[in-house]
C-alpha cells in the first residue's frame, strides 16, 4: 500500500503543475496585452495632443 501511494500522488501533482503553468501563462498574456494596449493608447493621445 505504501509503495503504491507515491505513484498515485504523482499524476495529480503533474496535472496541478500543468494547470498552474497554463494559468500563469494566461495571466502573463493578459497583463502583457493590457500593457501593450496602454502603450498604444498613450501613443494615440500623444499624437492627438500634438495636433
C-alpha positions as YAML, in Angstrom:
chain: A
units: angstrom
residues:
- id: 1
  name: UNK
  ca: [0.00, 0.00, 0.00]
- id: 2
  name: UNK
  ca: [2.76, 2.43, 0.93]
- id: 3
  name: UNK
  ca: [4.71, 1.80, -2.26]
- id: 4
  name: UNK
  ca: [1.59, 2.43, -4.36]
- id: 5
  name: UNK
  ca: [0.83, 5.75, -2.71]
- id: 6
  name: UNK
  ca: [3.52, 8.00, -4.24]
- id: 7
  name: UNK
  ca: [2.61, 6.54, -7.63]
- id: 8
  name: UNK
  ca: [-0.99, 7.66, -7.08]
- id: 9
  name: UNK
  ca: [0.02, 11.16, -5.99]
- id: 10
  name: UNK
  ca: [2.45, 11.79, -8.86]
- id: 11
  name: UNK
  ca: [-0.02, 12.20, -11.76]
- id: 12
  name: UNK
  ca: [-2.08, 14.59, -9.66]
- id: 13
  name: UNK
  ca: [0.97, 16.75, -8.97]
- id: 14
  name: UNK
  ca: [1.83, 16.73, -12.67]
- id: 15
  name: UNK
  ca: [-1.71, 17.79, -13.54]
- id: 16
  name: UNK
  ca: [-1.61, 20.57, -10.96]
- id: 17
  name: UNK
  ca: [1.70, 21.77, -12.41]
- id: 18
  name: UNK
  ca: [0.17, 21.90, -15.89]
- id: 19
  name: UNK
  ca: [-2.84, 23.83, -14.60]
- id: 20
  name: UNK
  ca: [-0.64, 26.33, -12.76]
- id: 21
  name: UNK
  ca: [1.56, 26.77, -15.83]
- id: 22
  name: UNK
  ca: [-1.47, 27.31, -18.07]
- id: 23
  name: UNK
  ca: [-2.96, 29.80, -15.63]
- id: 24
  name: UNK
  ca: [0.25, 31.78, -15.20]
- id: 25
  name: UNK
  ca: [0.68, 31.90, -18.99]
- id: 26
  name: UNK
  ca: [-2.87, 33.21, -19.34]
- id: 27
  name: UNK
  ca: [-2.32, 35.84, -16.67]
- id: 28
  name: UNK
  ca: [1.01, 36.85, -18.24]
- id: 29
  name: UNK
  ca: [-0.60, 37.18, -21.68]
- id: 30
  name: UNK
  ca: [-3.45, 39.22, -20.19]
- id: 31
  name: UNK
  ca: [-1.05, 41.57, -18.37]
- id: 32
  name: UNK
  ca: [1.19, 41.90, -21.43]
- id: 33
  name: UNK
  ca: [-1.83, 42.57, -23.67]
- id: 34
  name: UNK
  ca: [-3.06, 45.25, -21.27]
- id: 35
  name: UNK
  ca: [0.39, 46.81, -21.17]
- id: 36
  name: UNK
  ca: [0.68, 46.90, -24.97]
- id: 37
  name: UNK
  ca: [-2.82, 48.33, -25.25]
- id: 38
  name: UNK
  ca: [-1.96, 51.10, -22.76]
- id: 39
  name: UNK
  ca: [1.20, 51.93, -24.70]
- id: 40
  name: UNK
  ca: [-0.83, 52.10, -27.91]
- id: 41
  name: UNK
  ca: [-3.39, 54.36, -26.22]
- id: 42
  name: UNK
  ca: [-0.67, 56.65, -24.86]
- id: 43
  name: UNK
  ca: [0.86, 56.96, -28.33]
- id: 44
  name: UNK
  ca: [-2.57, 57.86, -29.72]
- id: 45
  name: UNK
  ca: [-3.10, 60.51, -27.03]
- id: 46
  name: UNK
  ca: [0.34, 61.97, -27.68]
- id: 47
  name: UNK
  ca: [-0.40, 62.10, -31.41]
- id: 48
  name: UNK
  ca: [-3.71, 63.90, -30.83]
- id: 49
  name: UNK
  ca: [-2.24, 66.35, -28.31]
- id: 50
  name: UNK
  ca: [0.44, 67.39, -30.83]
- id: 51
  name: UNK
  ca: [-2.12, 68.41, -33.43]
...
